[in-house]
Amino acid sequence: MDSLPAVPEQLRFINQFLQRSRELRTHEPIISYYCQFYAVKLALAKGIQADDCQVFLLQLVEDLEARKEALSQEPAIQNDEAGKAYLELFATRIFTGADNEDRAGKASKQTGLKFLASSVFIELLRVFGDLSPEFEEKLKYAKWKAKDIIQALKEGRMPVAGPAVPEATMASPPLPPLESTSAPLASPGFVAPVTYPNLDNQATDPSDSSFAHSAPAPFSLPPTNPAPTIDMDYDDLDDEVVGSDVIAAAEKHTRFVLSALQFDDVKSAMENLQKAMEILQPYHRP
């Protein structure tokens, strides 16, 4: 994707996802893949006919197909449920890292950028349908906190730690939105001179029905003009942000492993061991 030309003006609304995809291509290839996948889906749903956009999208789709082939053995690519769990855990990890810094009174520009990045990763969950109420709230809060922290630092004051904001304010943060499509993300096969590989006819992709929902609301950035290039340090995160629900799910499968071995059921033991590893994989850092 590094060899792609600049994003055409009419496709700038997908740039935030492509940026994250570039940042994570080596460090987190699965998250990077889904960033690019969602960007392609949004762009195809828009149905833009301009030649430069079609050429750009063709290159983007070809790159995506090659990446999918390279990741074809990953459970988070093969299976929707595993993919959704992987995205949820990664988004939560970034969000919690920022939230811990903020609540400890240690908010910095990097903290604001972590909140901003987490909001993009939460948006990715729309690949699998509507956001849960929990992630809707996380999304609103992350957008608001990103704006609040960066604005405070810009004005030379310390950001207020914690969620000291009225619900109504958090629901509609006054941030200048990026371009976004308001069209539903239905099947993205628009008629055009360029023939795109079909992203919807393979079992490893999220199902067509996963995209029969409204596109995400316009994503809001802190009021900087032009939008900054954000270099996130994804290694600078607290390794101990694994939620109790995650631990409980992993423990459940490890108990199943032990039970299966007691009955010499190696197949079930291996399946449950794999599930436990998939649950914990986003938290593993070599």
C-alpha angles and dihedrals in degrees: 000000000000089000093057118112121249115294108266116247093248090056098048089111089075095048095096090060094044090050092055090045091056092047093052102034093110102021098047108010095174094054089043090053093052091048090056093041092055092045090054092047092051092047095048091047089056090061097211112181101194112127095232090052093050093049091049093048093048090056091045093051093047090052090047092053091051091050092048090054091050091051096040094117094054113107090217089061097039097048130044094211092052091045093052092048090050092051093045093052094047094047090048091050093055093042094048093048090056093042093052091052092047096048090048089058092247099114115153136165087275089056090055091049090051090054088048092050092047090055090057092050091048088053088057089067087074085078085079098041137279119349118258116247088255093057093041087060092045089051094052092045095047092051092047094046093049090054094042096049097045092044091050092051091047089055092048097248133117115259115247108252120235133009099317095154134104115251092241091055093049092049093060110026110193096238126141103252126228118235110282138174119245094192118111115259096243124153104320101218102125120175112251140142089258118072112219125202110258109255094187105057100074127085093226093065124079108271123264090251089060088070098048092101137091118280116257118279114262108290115234128219130194110272100272123133119235100022110256125245102245119209105193120201099218092177092061094080133117109261091207101067095104106136122233090243090057092050091047092052092049092047091051091057093045089054088052088052092056092045092050092050090053087062094041089247097149094167094058091043092055093045093053093043088054091050092051090050092049091053092052099037097092089058096051117103117179 
